[in-house]
Amino acid sequence: MENQIIYAFGNGPKATRFLNYLKSGEVPGVKGSLCNGGLSVKARYAMAGVDGFDTTCQQLDDLADSLGGVEAS
């Protein structure tokens, strides 16, 4: 199953920086793309049948928060 989360940022450079972190493997297994005119990033990752707690979403939230981003609804 694939999970998708969109993070909104106050400006394009911060959204691009977040995307570059994802492309560099900052959060393993996550792919991203710009959306909403370059002000948001759609993060995608596979939720494997892992026993236990998957920390990927929390890692993404923390990284986005460090750049002033918030999860968009």
N, C-alpha and C positions, 0 to 999 in steps of 0.2 A: 504494500500500500504506500502511495506517495503522499507526503504532507506538503502543503504550500502555505507560506506565510508572507504577507506583504508588509514591509517596513517603510514608513514615510519619514522623510527628512526635511529639514527646513530649507535646504538648498541643494543644488545639483552636485557640487563638489563633495559634500558629505555622503550623499548617496553613492557616488562613484567610488569613494574611498571604501565604503562598506562592501560594495561589489568586488573591489580589488582584494580585500581581505578574504572574501569567500573564494575567489579564483585562486588565491595563493594557498588555500588549504587550511586557513585559520580554524575553521570548523570542519572536520573531516566528513566527506561524503555529501557536502552541500553544494548545490549549483545555484547560480543566481542570474538574474537579468534585470535591466532597468525597465521601468514602466512609469506610467503617469507623467509623461514628459520629462523623464530623467530625475524626478523628485522622489521616486520610490523604487524599492528593489523587491522583486519577487524571489524568495528563497525556496528551493525545492530539495527535498531529500526523501530517501526511501526509509520507511519505518519497517525494519526487519522484525521478524518474530523473535525479538530479544527477550530473554527472561530477565526481569528486573526493570529498573527505571531507565528510560532513555533521556539523556541530558542534552540532546541536540537543541531542543527548543530553548532551554534555559541559556545555553551558550550563545545562541543567536540573539536572544533578548539582551543579554549582557553586552555583547559586542555592539548591537544597535544603540543601546543606551549610552555607551561610552562615546558615541558620535552624535548624540542628541536625537536619535531616531526612536520612533514608537511604532508598535504594531498597529496597522490600519485595519479597520473592520470591513 
